[in-house]
């Protein structure tokens, strides 16, 4: 269903784990960068925003199959941990802050992740 209705991709951003051991890195003068994790397929839809609110607001839907590979790649317990630890996400070249997420379950099994993000 997600591939049929839009099958696009997003990139989750995570803080890079390793820093060099030299004195400059210990002073915090080195940017550790970010690690990028591609999630596909996802369906993204634009949400309406108020004039005083964020510039752009989106909601993305990702299925369990799309998240399973990323969960094993990052070696975390669940997709929820991925969304909780992500610095943000990139969609169409724009960086978004993850506002919140909801996990849809049926029979105790997660099958859909609904994520709200703002830029």
Phi and psi in degrees as GROMACS dihedral restraints (atoms count N, CA, C in turn):
[ dihedral_restraints ]
;  ai    aj    ak    al  type     phi  dphi    fc
    3     4     5     6     1   -65.4    20    10
    4     5     6     7     1   -36.2    20    10
    6     7     8     9     1   -68.7    20    10
    7     8     9    10     1   -38.0    20    10
    9    10    11    12     1   -69.4    20    10
   10    11    12    13     1   -38.2    20    10
   12    13    14    15     1   -89.3    20    10
   13    14    15    16     1     6.2    20    10
   15    16    17    18     1   157.5    20    10
   16    17    18    19     1   -25.7    20    10
   18    19    20    21     1    24.0    20    10
   19    20    21    22     1    53.3    20    10
   21    22    23    24     1   -95.2    20    10
   22    23    24    25     1  -169.5    20    10
   24    25    26    27     1  -136.8    20    10
   25    26    27    28     1   153.6    20    10
   27    28    29    30     1  -131.2    20    10
   28    29    30    31     1   163.8    20    10
   30    31    32    33     1  -123.1    20    10
   31    32    33    34     1   123.8    20    10
   33    34    35    36     1   -86.1    20    10
   34    35    36    37     1   140.8    20    10
   36    37    38    39     1  -109.0    20    10
   37    38    39    40     1   132.2    20    10
   39    40    41    42     1  -128.7    20    10
   40    41    42    43     1   149.6    20    10
   42    43    44    45     1   -65.0    20    10
   43    44    45    46     1   135.5    20    10
   45    46    47    48     1   -67.2    20    10
   46    47    48    49     1   143.5    20    10
   48    49    50    51     1   -80.6    20    10
   49    50    51    52     1   -39.7    20    10
   51    52    53    54     1  -102.3    20    10
   52    53    54    55     1   144.8    20    10
   54    55    56    57     1  -127.2    20    10
   55    56    57    58     1   150.9    20    10
   57    58    59    60     1   -62.8    20    10
   58    59    60    61     1   155.9    20    10
   60    61    62    63     1   -88.8    20    10
   61    62    63    64     1     9.3    20    10
   63    64    65    66     1   -80.7    20    10
   64    65    66    67     1   171.2    20    10
   66    67    68    69     1   -64.1    20    10
   67    68    69    70     1   -35.0    20    10
   69    70    71    72     1   -63.4    20    10
   70    71    72    73     1   -40.5    20    10
   72    73    74    75     1   -67.4    20    10
   73    74    75    76     1   -36.4    20    10
   75    76    77    78     1   -69.0    20    10
   76    77    78    79     1   -24.9    20    10
   78    79    80    81     1   -82.2    20    10
   79    80    81    82     1    -7.2    20    10
   81    82    83    84     1    84.7    20    10
   82    83    84    85     1    19.3    20    10
   84    85    86    87     1   -90.8    20    10
   85    86    87    88     1     0.7    20    10
   87    88    89    90     1  -113.6    20    10
   88    89    90    91     1   129.3    20    10
   90    91    92    93     1   -80.0    20    10
   91    92    93    94     1   118.3    20    10
   93    94    95    96     1   -70.1    20    10
   94    95    96    97     1   -16.4    20    10
   96    97    98    99     1    82.1    20    10
   97    98    99   100     1  -169.7    20    10
   99   100   101   102     1  -131.9    20    10
  100   101   102   103     1   155.5    20    10
  102   103   104   105     1  -102.8    20    10
  103   104   105   106     1   140.2    20    10
  105   106   107   108     1  -112.4    20    10
  106   107   108   109     1   135.0    20    10
  108   109   110   111     1  -123.9    20    10
  109   110   111   112     1   119.7    20    10
  111   112   113   114     1   -82.9    20    10
  112   113   114   115     1   131.0    20    10
  114   115   116   117     1  -117.4    20    10
  115   116   117   118     1   122.5    20    10
  117   118   119   120     1  -153.4    20    10
  118   119   120   121     1   143.9    20    10
  120   121   122   123     1   -86.1    20    10
  121   122   123   124     1   147.2    20    10
  123   124   125   126     1  -132.9    20    10
  124   125   126   127     1   157.8    20    10
  126   127   128   129     1  -111.9    20    10
  127   128   129   130     1   128.3    20    10
  129   130   131   132     1  -117.8    20    10
  130   131   132   133     1   134.4    20    10
  132   133   134   135     1  -131.6    20    10
  133   134   135   136     1   144.5    20    10
  135   136   137   138     1   -78.5    20    10
  136   137   138   139     1   138.0    20    10
  138   139   140   141     1  -109.3    20    10
  139   140   141   142     1   152.1    20    10
  141   142   143   144     1   -72.9    20    10
  142   143   144   145     1   147.9    20    10
  144   145   146   147     1  -126.2    20    10
  145   146   147   148     1   154.2    20    10
  147   148   149   150     1   -81.3    20    10
  148   149   150   151     1   161.8    20    10
  150   151   152   153     1   -61.4    20    10
  151   152   153   154     1   -34.0    20    10
  153   154   155   156     1   -92.0    20    10
  154   155   156   157     1    -0.1    20    10
  156   157   158   159     1   -92.8    20    10
  157   158   159   160     1  -159.5    20    10
  159   160   161   162     1   -65.2    20    10
  160   161   162   163     1   158.5    20    10
  162   163   164   165     1   -65.1    20    10
  163   164   165   166     1   -42.0    20    10
  165   166   167   168     1  -143.9    20    10
  166   167   168   169     1   138.8    20    10
  168   169   170   171     1  -134.1    20    10
  169   170   171   172     1   133.4    20    10
  171   172   173   174     1  -130.5    20    10
  172   173   174   175     1   159.5    20    10
  174   175   176   177     1  -127.0    20    10
  175   176   177   178     1   131.6    20    10
  177   178   179   180     1  -118.6    20    10
  178   179   180   181     1   146.2    20    10
  180   181   182   183     1  -117.8    20    10
  181   182   183   184     1   126.7    20    10
  183   184   185   186     1  -129.7    20    10
  184   185   186   187     1   134.1    20    10
  186   187   188   189     1   -81.0    20    10
  187   188   189   190     1   167.5    20    10
  189   190   191   192     1   -62.6    20    10
  190   191   192   193     1   -37.5    20    10
  192   193   194   195     1   -64.8    20    10
  193   194   195   196     1   -38.7    20    10
  195   196   197   198     1   -65.8    20    10
  196   197   198   199     1   -34.2    20    10
  198   199   200   201     1   -84.3    20    10
  199   200   201   202     1   -24.7    20    10
  201   202   203   204     1   -59.8    20    10
  202   203   204   205     1   -42.6    20    10
  204   205   206   207     1   -64.7    20    10
  205   206   207   208     1   -41.7    20    10
  207   208   209   210     1   -67.6    20    10
  208   209   210   211     1   -36.8    20    10
  210   211   212   213     1   -61.9    20    10
  211   212   213   214     1   -45.2    20    10
  213   214   215   216     1   -71.6    20    10
  214   215   216   217     1   -35.5    20    10
  216   217   218   219     1   -63.2    20    10
  217   218   219   220     1   -41.7    20    10
  219   220   221   222     1   -85.7    20    10
  220   221   222   223     1    -8.5    20    10
  222   223   224   225     1    58.4    20    10
  223   224   225   226     1    51.7    20    10
  225   226   227   228     1  -117.2    20    10
  226   227   228   229     1   168.4    20    10
  228   229   230   231     1   -72.8    20    10
  229   230   231   232     1   -35.0    20    10
  231   232   233   234     1  -159.4    20    10
  232   233   234   235     1   170.2    20    10
  234   235   236   237     1   -66.3    20    10
  235   236   237   238     1   -29.1    20    10
  237   238   239   240     1   -59.0    20    10
  238   239   240   241     1   -40.5    20    10
  240   241   242   243     1   -64.9    20    10
  241   242   243   244     1   -37.0    20    10
  243   244   245   246     1   -58.8    20    10
  244   245   246   247     1   -49.4    20    10
  246   247   248   249     1   -68.1    20    10
  247   248   249   250     1   -33.8    20    10
  249   250   251   252     1   -70.4    20    10
  250   251   252   253     1   -32.2    20    10
  252   253   254   255     1   -97.6    20    10
  253   254   255   256     1    -7.6    20    10
  255   256   257   258     1   -70.4    20    10
  256   257   258   259     1   140.4    20    10
  258   259   260   261     1   -73.5    20    10
  259   260   261   262     1   -27.7    20    10
  261   262   263   264     1   169.8    20    10
  262   263   264   265     1  -167.8    20    10
  264   265   266   267     1  -140.9    20    10
  265   266   267   268     1   157.0    20    10
  267   268   269   270     1  -116.3    20    10
  268   269   270   271     1   128.2    20    10
  270   271   272   273     1  -136.9    20    10
  271   272   273   274     1   124.8    20    10
  273   274   275   276     1    53.8    20    10
  274   275   276   277     1    39.4    20    10
  276   277   278   279     1    77.8    20    10
  277   278   279   280     1     4.2    20    10
  279   280   281   282     1  -112.9    20    10
  280   281   282   283     1   137.7    20    10
  282   283   284   285     1   -88.7    20    10
  283   284   285   286     1   132.3    20    10
  285   286   287   288     1  -120.2    20    10
  286   287   288   289     1   147.3    20    10
  288   289   290   291     1   -93.2    20    10
  289   290   291   292     1   132.4    20    10
  291   292   293   294     1   -76.6    20    10
  292   293   294   295     1   116.3    20    10
  294   295   296   297     1   -82.7    20    10
  295   296   297   298     1   -36.1    20    10
  297   298   299   300     1   176.6    20    10
  298   299   300   301     1   170.4    20    10
  300   301   302   303     1  -149.1    20    10
  301   302   303   304     1   155.0    20    10
  303   304   305   306     1  -130.5    20    10
  304   305   306   307     1   136.9    20    10
  306   307   308   309     1  -104.3    20    10
  307   308   309   310     1   122.1    20    10
  309   310   311   312     1   -88.6    20    10
  310   311   312   313     1   130.7    20    10
  312   313   314   315     1  -126.7    20    10
  313   314   315   316     1   148.3    20    10
  315   316   317   318     1  -137.9    20    10
  316   317   318   319     1   123.8    20    10
  318   319   320   321     1    63.6    20    10
  319   320   321   322     1    28.3    20    10
  321   322   323   324     1    80.3    20    10
  322   323   324   325     1     4.9    20    10
  324   325   326   327     1  -112.4    20    10
  325   326   327   328     1   129.1    20    10
  327   328   329   330     1   -69.7    20    10
  328   329   330   331     1   133.2    20    10
  330   331   332   333     1  -130.7    20    10
  331   332   333   334     1   -16.3    20    10
  333   334   335   336     1  -149.6    20    10
  334   335   336   337     1   137.7    20    10
  336   337   338   339     1  -116.6    20    10
  337   338   339   340     1   124.2    20    10
  339   340   341   342     1  -111.8    20    10
  340   341   342   343     1   115.0    20    10
  342   343   344   345     1  -119.1    20    10
  343   344   345   346     1   130.2    20    10
  345   346   347   348     1  -102.3    20    10
  346   347   348   349     1   134.9    20    10
  348   349   350   351     1  -140.7    20    10
  349   350   351   352     1   150.0    20    10
  351   352   353   354     1  -129.4    20    10
  352   353   354   355     1   153.5    20    10
